[in-house]
Amino acid sequence: MGTLTIRLNEEEKNLFQSVSELYGGKLSTTIKQLALDKLEDEYDLKLIKDYEDRKEKNEVEYVSFEEMKEVFEV
């Protein structure tokens, strides 16, 4: 496991420590969870943007549940 050092001023440190109580008390766990949440949100936004771009270009095809069952022979 690697180690990452983050420099925080006293106000930032106090803020993260206060928030860390919501995530189980460990500062490192809190920062890691917040970073992962942010990455997931950014990825989701990219997928939505890609979808909207494809929809605008009429590249999106809707398939019914019944059609999907036929495709996968369920």
C-alpha positions as CSV (number, residue, x, y, z in Angstrom):
1,M,0.0,0.0,0.0
2,G,1.3,3.4,-0.9
3,T,1.4,6.6,1.1
4,L,0.3,10.0,0.0
5,T,1.0,13.2,1.9
6,I,-1.5,16.1,1.7
7,R,-0.6,19.5,3.2
8,L,-3.5,21.1,5.0
9,N,-3.7,24.4,6.9
10,E,-5.2,24.2,10.3
11,E,-8.7,25.2,9.1
12,E,-8.7,22.6,6.4
13,K,-7.5,20.0,8.9
14,N,-10.2,20.8,11.3
15,L,-12.9,20.7,8.6
16,F,-11.7,17.2,7.4
17,Q,-11.5,15.9,11.0
18,S,-15.1,17.1,11.6
19,V,-16.3,15.4,8.4
20,S,-14.3,12.3,9.2
21,E,-16.7,11.6,12.1
22,L,-19.4,10.9,9.5
23,Y,-17.1,8.3,7.8
24,G,-16.1,6.4,10.9
25,G,-13.5,8.6,12.5
26,K,-10.3,8.0,10.4
27,L,-9.1,11.1,8.5
28,S,-7.3,9.0,5.9
29,T,-10.5,6.9,5.2
30,T,-12.5,10.1,4.9
31,I,-10.2,11.7,2.4
32,K,-10.0,8.5,0.4
33,Q,-13.8,8.1,0.4
34,L,-14.4,11.7,-0.7
35,A,-11.8,11.4,-3.5
36,L,-13.4,8.2,-4.7
37,D,-16.9,9.7,-4.6
38,K,-15.7,12.7,-6.6
39,L,-14.1,10.4,-9.2
40,E,-17.3,8.4,-9.5
41,D,-19.4,11.6,-9.9
42,E,-17.0,12.9,-12.6
43,Y,-17.2,9.5,-14.4
44,D,-21.0,9.5,-14.2
45,L,-21.1,13.1,-15.6
46,K,-18.9,12.0,-18.5
47,L,-21.2,9.1,-19.3
48,I,-24.2,11.4,-19.3
49,K,-22.5,13.9,-21.5
50,D,-21.4,11.2,-24.0
51,Y,-25.0,9.9,-24.0
52,E,-26.5,13.3,-24.6
53,D,-24.0,13.9,-27.5
54,R,-24.9,10.6,-29.1
55,K,-28.6,11.3,-28.6
56,E,-28.3,14.7,-30.3
57,K,-26.6,13.0,-33.3
58,N,-29.4,10.4,-33.4
59,E,-27.0,7.6,-32.5
60,V,-29.1,6.3,-29.6
61,E,-31.3,3.3,-30.2
62,Y,-33.9,2.3,-27.6
63,V,-34.6,-1.4,-27.2
64,S,-37.6,-2.8,-25.3
65,F,-37.3,-5.4,-22.6
66,E,-39.0,-7.9,-24.8
67,E,-36.4,-7.3,-27.6
68,M,-33.6,-7.7,-25.1
69,K,-35.0,-11.0,-23.9
70,E,-35.0,-12.2,-27.5
71,V,-31.4,-11.1,-28.1
72,F,-30.2,-12.9,-25.0
73,E,-32.6,-15.8,-25.5
74,V,-34.1,-15.6,-22.0
